[in-house]
């Protein structure tokens, strides 16, 4: 995914968790890297200062995996973990997670209830979303001095916008993007993709640029391909493009039209030793102000509507962060929320067809 971790860190961290039990501690399983660092600053340090509860953190390349193993072994050492939305749904269905009492969540600054303040889908029986990342269209501005690509259709128009493109090597995201490029309204994408005709339509659209695509597998590849001049456009993780543009001063622009966004957030594993502390932590970290602070540290959008207006500058820079977030009003309306239920049902068959199509 977007965050790179060292496996040994998880082992050492979880061993530390095993000895950190009791009412005054909280054991967190996180992703590490820049993402985990944003949590340390925006969430963990203030929580410890306010509550006196000591936090222990372990990292994993996908926290859902050790959570499942802990529960199955009956040896749960983590109290709360950050996971992707689809993994939260799966683990909840498998009975591996505690139900989260949503009444502990704080209202928005304007008094809005959490149910009204959080984005659609951000709250489930076992999951509270903290942030949104997305797959976005991006281009090298220096390659297009006149007209600029601004829609998914432009990505597929190699006559008007020449040059190679790069897409992730897989069915997910590309099929949705292809349908939007072919004129399907974002709200209708998954209804269309659920039909054989819709799948055919998506692959037919991908056919039109197949010979102009460089396929990527690691998130670091698209900005590098853009920087090296091997491609002029990319469909890539927004955080990777943001880091290259803002952190490395690359001439890359993001087009939010056609973005497909996903959520990450907190779960509590079944049998968590400090469940009450976990609930307090989830309530604390998902206050509008906390989510806004986290968004200043990494370019993933907050999941509360009320947080958007509270986000300040990119941490350490005199650059407003809001324009670079998937959830900012004006950005989020231009894309779609990745449908986890759809991909649970169709991932295998569509991935098989994609691989066959790619090899043909």
C-alpha positions, 0 to 999 in steps of 0.5 A: 500500500502507501506506507512502507514498514519493517516487519521486525518492528511489528514483532518487537512492538507486539512483544512490548505490548504483551508486557504493557497491560493494565488500566493505565496503558493503551496498545496501538497497532499502526502502519508506521512510516510518515502515516504513523508519525502523523498519528504520534504528533496529532493523536498520541502525544496529546492523548497521553498528556491529557489522560495520563494513559501511556501508549505503546505502539507497534507497526505492521505492514497491514495491521489487519493481519496480526489482529486476525492472528491474535484473535484466532490464537486467543492472545490479544495484546493490541487494544486498537488498530488502524486498518483499511475499510475493507479489512474492517468489514471483513474482520467484523463479519468474522467476529474478530472485532468488538462493537464500537459504541458510537455514543462515545464520539464527540459532536462537531464544533457546531453541535452536529451529531457524529452521524451527520458530521462524518462522511457517508460510510465512515461509521460502522458497527466495528469501525470509525474512519480517521482519514481518506486517501485516493487514487487520482489523475496527475500530470507533468505540467511542463509537458502541457504548456497550453491545454491542460488535462482536466478530466478522465476522458483527457487521460484517454485522449492520446491525440490531444494529450500525447505521451505514455500514461501509467496505471496501477497493474490491477482491475480495481481503480482502473475499471472505475476510472475507465467508465468515468472516462467513457461518460458514466456518471460517478454515482452510476459507476458501480451499478454499471460495473456490476453488469457484464455489459459494464465490465465489457465497456470498461475493458473496451475503454482500457483497450484504447490506451493499452499500448500507451500504458506503463503499468506500476505496482509500487506506489513510489513508481508513478512520481518517479516515472513522471519525473524521469519523463517516461510518462506524462500522466499517471493515475496514482496515490494522491499522497505520493504525487503531493509529496513529489510536488510539494516536498520535491518541487516537481511540476506535478498537478493533481486532477480531482475529477475521477478520483476513487477514494478509500477510508482507513480508521480504528478498530478494537480487536475482540478481547482487547485488554484495555477496551475502555481506554481504546474507546476513549482514544477513538473518541479523542482522536476523532474529534474534528480538531484532531482529525484536522491536525492529522491532515496537516501532517499528511495529505489524507483528508479528515473524515468529518465534514466539520474538520475541513475548515479547520485544516491549516497549512502543510506542517512546517510550510507556508502552504495551505493543505486543504487544496491537496486533500481528497475530502476538501469540498470541491474535491470530494464531489468529483470522485467516488468512494471505493465500494468495498462490498462490490470488490469483496464480491467481484475482485477475484473474477475481475482480477482474473479477467484483467490479467487475461486481458493484460496478457492478450 
